[in-house]
Amino acid sequence: MGLETSCDETSVAIVEDGSTILCNVIASQIDLHAKTGGVVPEVASREHVEQINAVIKEALDEADCGFSDLQAIAVANRPGLMGALMVGVSAAKALSYALNLPLIGVHHIEAHIYANFLIDPTVQFPLVCLVASGGHTQIFLMRGHGDYELLGRTLDDAAGEAFDKSARLLNLGYPGGITIDRLAQSGNRDAIKFPRARLGPESLDFSFSGLKTSVLNATSSGLDSHPIEDWCASLQEAIVEVLVQKTMRAAANYNVRTVLAAGGVAANSRLQSEMRRACESRGLHFAVPSKILCTDNAAMIACAGYHHILAGHEDGLDLDVIATEALA
């Protein structure tokens, strides 16, 4: 069983043999946080407390399992909102203690990467993975299970943050990434010249704060100069172009044949199509999880936990929650 409460999704999943999803229940808080235009940590934590037991029961019912069928408990314990993480970890500890089952703490970013192994357990190493979400934009090299090398990261804003904050400037509400993706499909990607932060010819790092400022300046005199679809398409292209370019550079630098994408931004249709096109032109294999597995979910936690167990890793009931911790 996997539990995920790192931010604003209360999720419980049961995964068999690290690959077969028996259930993946997600109680979303999007409507709740849309009222404030973003996640309020205290509100998210209280909602997790109210939802966690019901979501555990629903997961067991959906998987047609009982507690006696479980063999281990995996939980996201880092990084994330402290109060939110504590709810999931407390529930996981209670289950581990009551059922006398192994407890495994899972890094949230690691779990996003392992969402790909739920789609294809035979993914070949070495590989490069782009992890892009509301709080993270990073490129990792993986030479094997549990072997991570950070190749590049954002120096300021994450790609998902750039999407959401720009969406607010475009009066598109929260969360903005999905709306931008939908509207951009009928827009002109070249209508507005937004900047791309290259950071040098060999850099694998990212920077999106300048883009966000450019959107602020461009929209300060109103949105009437262009159709909203053109605003969205131009903004999306500025983000996607850099994500794809740097990921391809990483793949070439480290001579890998497999490229993965993960995280909420990986669900973006333009990013997927451009990444797939770039990989096909270079003879690389590209994989990305289904949309639901790109978002925060407990199936990816369970999958990562399974591979920890295979490697002989197990935590105790003193497992702590950590707000910020690098994966590599």
C-alpha positions as CSV (number, residue, x, y, z in Angstrom):
1,M,0.0,0.0,0.0
2,G,1.2,3.5,-0.9
3,L,0.1,6.7,0.8
4,E,0.7,10.2,-0.7
5,T,-0.2,13.5,1.2
6,S,2.8,15.7,0.3
7,C,0.7,18.6,-0.9
8,D,-3.0,18.8,-1.8
9,E,-3.9,15.3,-2.9
10,T,-4.9,12.6,-0.4
11,S,-4.1,9.4,-2.2
12,V,-3.9,5.7,-1.3
13,A,-3.0,2.9,-3.7
14,I,-2.4,-0.8,-3.7
15,V,0.1,-2.1,-6.2
16,E,1.0,-5.7,-6.8
17,D,4.6,-6.8,-7.7
18,G,5.6,-3.1,-8.2
19,S,3.7,-2.9,-11.5
20,T,0.0,-3.9,-11.3
21,I,-2.2,-1.2,-10.0
22,L,-5.1,-2.7,-8.1
23,C,-6.4,0.7,-7.1
24,N,-5.2,4.3,-7.1
25,V,-7.7,6.5,-5.1
26,I,-7.1,10.2,-5.2
27,A,-9.1,12.8,-3.3
28,S,-8.3,16.1,-4.9
29,Q,-8.4,19.5,-3.1
30,I,-8.3,21.6,-6.3
31,D,-11.7,23.1,-5.9
32,L,-10.9,24.0,-2.3
33,H,-7.6,25.8,-3.2
34,A,-9.0,27.4,-6.3
35,K,-10.8,29.9,-4.0
36,T,-7.5,31.2,-2.8
37,G,-5.6,30.8,-6.1
38,G,-3.1,28.4,-4.6
39,V,-2.5,25.8,-1.9
40,V,-2.9,27.0,1.7
41,P,-0.7,24.6,3.8
42,E,-2.9,24.7,6.9
43,V,-6.1,24.1,4.9
44,A,-4.4,21.2,3.0
45,S,-3.3,19.5,6.2
46,R,-6.8,19.7,7.7
47,E,-8.3,18.3,4.6
48,H,-5.9,15.4,4.7
49,V,-6.9,14.6,8.3
50,E,-10.6,14.5,7.2
51,Q,-10.0,12.4,4.1
52,I,-7.2,9.9,4.9
53,N,-9.2,7.1,6.7
54,A,-12.0,7.2,4.1
55,V,-9.5,7.1,1.3
56,I,-7.8,4.1,2.8
57,K,-11.1,2.3,3.1
58,E,-12.1,3.1,-0.4
59,A,-8.7,1.8,-1.7
60,L,-9.2,-1.5,0.1
61,D,-12.7,-1.8,-1.2
62,E,-11.7,-1.0,-4.8
63,A,-8.8,-3.4,-4.8
64,D,-11.0,-6.1,-3.1
65,C,-8.4,-6.5,-0.4
66,G,-8.3,-6.7,3.3
67,F,-5.6,-5.4,5.6
68,S,-4.4,-9.0,5.9
69,D,-3.5,-9.0,2.1
70,L,-1.0,-6.2,2.5
71,Q,2.7,-7.0,2.7
72,A,4.3,-3.5,3.2
73,I,3.4,0.2,3.6
74,A,5.1,2.9,1.6
75,V,4.6,6.6,2.3
76,A,5.8,9.9,0.9
77,N,7.8,11.5,3.8
78,R,9.8,14.1,1.8
79,P,9.8,16.7,0.4
80,G,6.6,18.5,0.8
81,L,4.4,20.6,3.2
82,M,5.3,19.5,6.7
83,G,1.7,19.4,8.0
84,A,0.5,17.5,5.0
85,L,3.3,15.0,5.1
86,M,2.7,14.3,8.8
87,V,-0.8,13.1,8.1
88,G,0.3,10.5,5.6
89,V,3.3,9.4,7.6
90,S,1.2,9.1,10.8
91,A,-1.3,6.9,9.1
92,A,1.4,4.8,7.5
93,K,3.1,4.3,10.9
94,A,-0.2,3.3,12.5
95,L,-0.8,0.7,9.7
96,S,2.8,-0.6,9.9
97,Y,2.6,-1.0,13.7
98,A,-0.9,-2.5,13.8
99,L,-0.3,-4.9,11.0
100,N,3.4,-5.6,11.8
101,L,4.4,-4.7,8.2
102,P,7.6,-3.1,6.8
103,L,7.4,0.7,6.6
104,I,9.2,2.5,3.7
105,G,9.7,6.2,3.4
106,V,9.7,7.4,-0.2
107,H,11.1,10.6,-1.7
108,H,8.3,12.4,-3.6
109,I,10.5,13.1,-6.7
110,E,11.8,9.6,-6.8
111,A,8.2,8.4,-6.9
112,H,7.4,10.6,-9.9
113,I,10.2,9.0,-11.8
114,Y,9.0,5.5,-10.8
115,A,5.5,6.3,-12.2
116,N,7.2,5.4,-15.5
117,F,7.8,1.8,-14.2
118,L,4.1,1.4,-13.7
119,I,3.7,1.9,-17.4
120,D,6.7,-0.2,-18.5
121,P,8.6,-2.2,-15.8
122,T,11.2,-3.1,-18.4
123,V,12.5,0.5,-18.8
124,Q,16.2,0.3,-19.8
125,F,19.1,1.9,-18.0
126,P,21.0,4.2,-18.2
127,L,18.4,6.8,-18.8
128,V,17.7,10.5,-18.4
129,C,14.5,11.7,-16.7
130,L,13.0,15.2,-16.8
131,V,11.0,15.9,-13.6
132,A,8.8,18.9,-14.1
133,S,6.1,20.0,-11.7
134,G,4.8,22.9,-9.8
135,G,7.7,22.8,-7.3
136,H,10.5,21.1,-9.2
137,T,12.2,21.2,-12.6
138,Q,15.2,18.8,-12.6
139,I,17.0,16.4,-15.0
140,F,18.4,13.2,-13.5
141,L,20.7,10.5,-14.8
142,M,19.8,7.0,-13.6
143,R,22.2,4.2,-14.1
144,G,20.1,1.7,-12.2
145,H,17.4,1.5,-9.5
146,G,18.0,4.0,-6.7
147,D,21.0,5.4,-8.6
148,Y,20.4,9.1,-9.2
149,E,22.7,11.9,-10.4
150,L,21.3,15.4,-10.7
151,L,22.4,16.9,-14.0
152,G,20.3,20.1,-14.0
153,R,17.8,22.0,-11.9
154,T,15.9,25.3,-11.9
155,L,17.8,28.2,-10.4
156,D,14.6,30.0,-9.4
157,D,11.0,29.2,-10.5
158,A,9.9,25.7,-11.5
159,A,8.1,25.1,-14.9
160,G,4.8,24.4,-13.2
161,E,5.1,27.5,-11.1
162,A,5.7,29.5,-14.3
163,F,2.6,28.0,-15.8
164,D,0.4,28.7,-12.8
165,K,1.6,32.2,-12.0
166,S,1.4,33.2,-15.6
167,A,-2.1,31.8,-15.8
168,R,-3.1,34.1,-13.0
169,L,-1.8,37.1,-15.0
170,L,-3.9,35.8,-17.9
171,N,-7.0,35.6,-15.7
172,L,-7.2,31.9,-16.2
173,G,-7.6,30.8,-12.6
174,Y,-6.0,27.9,-10.7
175,P,-4.6,25.5,-11.5
176,G,-3.5,27.2,-14.7
177,G,-1.4,24.6,-16.6
178,I,-4.3,22.5,-17.7
179,T,-6.2,25.5,-19.0
180,I,-3.1,26.9,-20.8
181,D,-2.5,23.5,-22.5
182,R,-6.1,23.4,-23.7
183,L,-6.3,27.0,-25.0
184,A,-2.8,26.8,-26.6
185,Q,-3.9,24.1,-29.0
186,S,-5.7,26.6,-31.1
187,G,-3.3,29.5,-30.6
188,N,-0.3,30.9,-32.5
189,R,2.9,29.9,-30.8
190,D,4.9,32.7,-32.5
191,A,2.4,35.5,-31.7
192,I,4.3,36.9,-28.7
193,K,8.1,36.7,-28.3
194,F,8.7,35.5,-24.8
195,P,12.3,35.0,-23.7
196,R,14.1,31.7,-23.3
197,A,16.8,31.4,-20.5
198,R,19.5,29.3,-22.1
199,L,22.1,29.9,-19.3
200,G,25.0,29.1,-21.6
201,P,25.6,26.6,-24.4
202,E,26.4,23.7,-22.1
203,S,24.1,24.4,-19.2
204,L,21.5,21.9,-18.1
205,D,20.0,24.2,-15.5
206,F,16.7,26.1,-15.9
207,S,15.4,29.6,-15.1
208,F,11.8,30.7,-15.5
209,S,11.7,33.8,-13.3
210,G,12.5,36.0,-16.3
211,L,9.7,34.5,-18.4
212,K,7.3,35.2,-15.5
213,T,8.4,38.8,-15.4
214,S,8.1,39.1,-19.2
215,V,4.5,37.8,-19.0
216,L,3.8,40.4,-16.2
217,N,5.2,43.2,-18.3
218,A,3.5,42.1,-21.5
219,T,0.1,41.8,-19.8
220,S,0.3,45.0,-17.8
221,S,-1.3,47.1,-20.5
222,G,-4.1,44.5,-21.0
223,L,-4.8,41.3,-22.8
224,D,-6.6,42.8,-25.8
225,S,-3.5,42.9,-28.0
226,H,-3.7,39.2,-28.7
227,P,-6.3,36.4,-28.5
228,I,-6.0,34.5,-25.2
229,E,-5.2,31.4,-27.2
230,D,-2.1,33.1,-28.6
231,W,-1.0,34.2,-25.2
232,C,-1.2,30.6,-24.0
233,A,0.5,29.1,-27.0
234,S,3.4,31.5,-26.9
235,L,3.9,31.1,-23.2
236,Q,3.7,27.3,-23.4
237,E,6.2,27.2,-26.3
238,A,8.7,29.3,-24.3
239,I,8.6,26.8,-21.5
240,V,8.4,23.6,-23.6
241,E,11.2,24.6,-25.9
242,V,13.7,24.9,-23.1
243,L,12.6,21.8,-21.3
244,V,13.0,19.7,-24.5
245,Q,16.3,21.3,-25.5
246,K,18.0,20.7,-22.2
247,T,16.7,17.2,-21.8
248,M,18.0,16.3,-25.3
249,R,21.4,17.9,-24.4
250,A,21.6,15.7,-21.3
251,A,20.8,12.6,-23.3
252,A,23.5,13.4,-25.8
253,N,26.1,14.3,-23.1
254,Y,25.6,11.0,-21.2
255,N,25.0,8.8,-24.3
256,V,21.7,7.3,-23.1
257,R,19.1,5.7,-25.3
258,T,16.1,6.2,-23.0
259,V,14.4,9.4,-22.0
260,L,11.6,9.7,-19.4
261,A,9.4,12.6,-18.4
262,A,7.6,12.8,-15.0
263,G,5.7,15.2,-12.8
264,G,2.6,17.2,-13.4
265,V,4.0,19.3,-16.2
266,A,4.9,16.0,-18.1
267,A,1.1,15.7,-18.7
268,N,1.3,18.8,-21.0
269,S,0.4,17.7,-24.5
270,R,2.8,20.0,-26.2
271,L,5.7,18.9,-24.1
272,Q,4.9,15.2,-24.8
273,S,4.6,15.7,-28.5
274,E,7.8,17.8,-28.8
275,M,9.7,15.4,-26.5
276,R,8.5,12.4,-28.6
277,R,9.4,14.2,-31.8
278,A,12.9,15.1,-30.6
279,C,13.6,11.6,-29.3
280,E,12.4,9.9,-32.5
281,S,14.7,12.1,-34.6
282,R,17.6,11.0,-32.5
283,G,16.7,7.3,-32.3
284,L,15.9,7.5,-28.6
285,H,13.1,5.7,-26.7
286,F,10.8,8.1,-24.9
287,A,8.3,7.2,-22.2
288,V,5.9,9.3,-20.1
289,P,3.3,8.1,-17.6
290,S,-0.4,8.4,-18.2
291,K,-1.9,11.8,-17.1
292,I,-3.2,10.5,-13.8
293,L,0.2,9.1,-13.0
294,C,1.9,12.4,-13.8
295,T,0.0,14.1,-11.0
296,D,0.6,13.4,-7.3
297,N,-0.7,9.9,-6.6
298,A,0.0,7.0,-4.3
299,A,0.6,4.3,-7.0
300,M,3.9,5.9,-7.7
301,I,4.7,5.8,-4.0
302,A,3.9,2.1,-3.8
303,C,6.0,1.4,-6.9
304,A,9.0,3.2,-5.5
305,G,8.5,1.5,-2.2
306,Y,8.5,-1.9,-3.9
307,H,11.9,-1.3,-5.4
308,H,13.2,-0.1,-2.0
309,I,12.1,-3.4,-0.5
310,L,13.9,-5.4,-3.3
311,A,17.0,-3.4,-2.5
312,G,16.7,-4.3,1.2
313,H,15.7,-0.9,2.4
314,E,13.3,-0.5,5.3
315,D,12.5,2.3,7.8
316,G,11.3,2.2,11.4
317,L,8.5,3.8,13.3
318,D,10.9,6.8,13.9
319,L,10.5,7.7,10.3
320,D,10.6,11.5,10.1
321,V,9.0,14.0,7.7
322,I,11.3,16.4,5.8
323,A,10.1,19.6,4.1
324,T,13.1,19.9,1.8
325,E,15.6,17.3,0.7
326,A,17.4,16.8,-2.6
327,L,17.0,13.4,-4.3
328,A,20.7,13.6,-5.4
